[in-house]
Amino acid sequence: MKIDLHGTRHHEVPRKLDVFFWEMMQKNVTSVEVVTGISTKMKDIVIESCKDYGFEVNEMYFNPGSLIINL
């Protein structure tokens, strides 16, 4: 499963991720892709949100514009 944050304002990201993560956990999904683009700030926001949940974050080696999150 994947969420694409292109076009999302930075201040909207935490809430959007909260909703997405909740939906994925309800479906027993264990890993998701978060498309951030190459924005360092966007990646930092996603990483901080994941820390709040204790999720593991990994960058995709072949696609630096996405993060893999282990829920």
C-alpha positions as CSV (number, residue, x, y, z in Angstrom):
1,M,0.0,0.0,0.0
2,K,1.2,3.5,-0.7
3,I,0.4,7.1,0.0
4,D,1.6,9.9,-2.2
5,L,2.3,13.2,-0.4
6,H,3.0,15.3,-3.5
7,G,0.9,18.4,-3.3
8,T,0.3,18.1,0.4
9,R,1.3,21.1,2.6
10,H,3.9,20.3,5.2
11,H,1.6,21.2,8.1
12,E,-1.1,18.8,6.8
13,V,1.3,15.8,6.6
14,P,1.1,14.5,10.3
15,R,-2.7,14.4,10.2
16,K,-2.8,12.7,6.8
17,L,-0.3,10.1,7.9
18,D,-2.3,9.5,11.1
19,V,-5.4,8.6,9.1
20,F,-3.4,6.5,6.6
21,F,-1.5,4.6,9.3
22,W,-4.7,3.9,11.2
23,E,-6.4,2.6,8.1
24,M,-3.4,0.4,7.3
25,M,-3.2,-1.0,10.8
26,Q,-6.9,-1.9,10.7
27,K,-6.2,-3.9,7.5
28,N,-3.2,-5.6,9.2
29,V,-0.8,-4.1,6.6
30,T,2.8,-4.4,7.9
31,S,4.7,-2.3,5.4
32,V,3.7,0.8,3.4
33,E,5.4,3.2,1.0
34,V,5.2,6.9,1.6
35,V,6.0,9.0,-1.5
36,T,7.7,12.2,-0.3
37,G,9.5,13.4,-3.4
38,I,13.0,14.6,-2.9
39,S,12.1,17.2,-0.3
40,T,14.3,16.8,2.8
41,K,11.8,18.7,4.9
42,M,8.9,16.4,3.8
43,K,11.1,13.3,4.7
44,D,11.9,14.8,8.1
45,I,8.2,15.3,8.8
46,V,7.4,11.8,7.9
47,I,10.3,10.4,9.9
48,E,9.2,12.4,13.0
49,S,5.6,11.2,12.6
50,C,6.8,7.6,12.4
51,K,8.9,8.0,15.6
52,D,5.8,8.9,17.5
53,Y,4.4,5.5,16.5
54,G,7.7,3.6,16.9
55,F,7.6,2.6,13.2
56,E,10.8,1.7,11.4
57,V,11.7,3.9,8.4
58,N,13.9,2.9,5.5
59,E,14.8,4.9,2.4
60,M,14.3,3.1,-0.9
61,Y,17.7,2.7,-2.5
62,F,16.4,2.8,-6.1
63,N,13.9,5.6,-5.4
64,P,15.1,8.4,-3.1
65,G,11.7,10.0,-3.3
66,S,10.0,7.3,-1.2
67,L,10.2,5.8,2.2
68,I,9.3,2.3,3.3
69,I,7.6,2.3,6.7
70,N,7.3,-0.9,8.8
71,L,4.2,-0.6,10.9
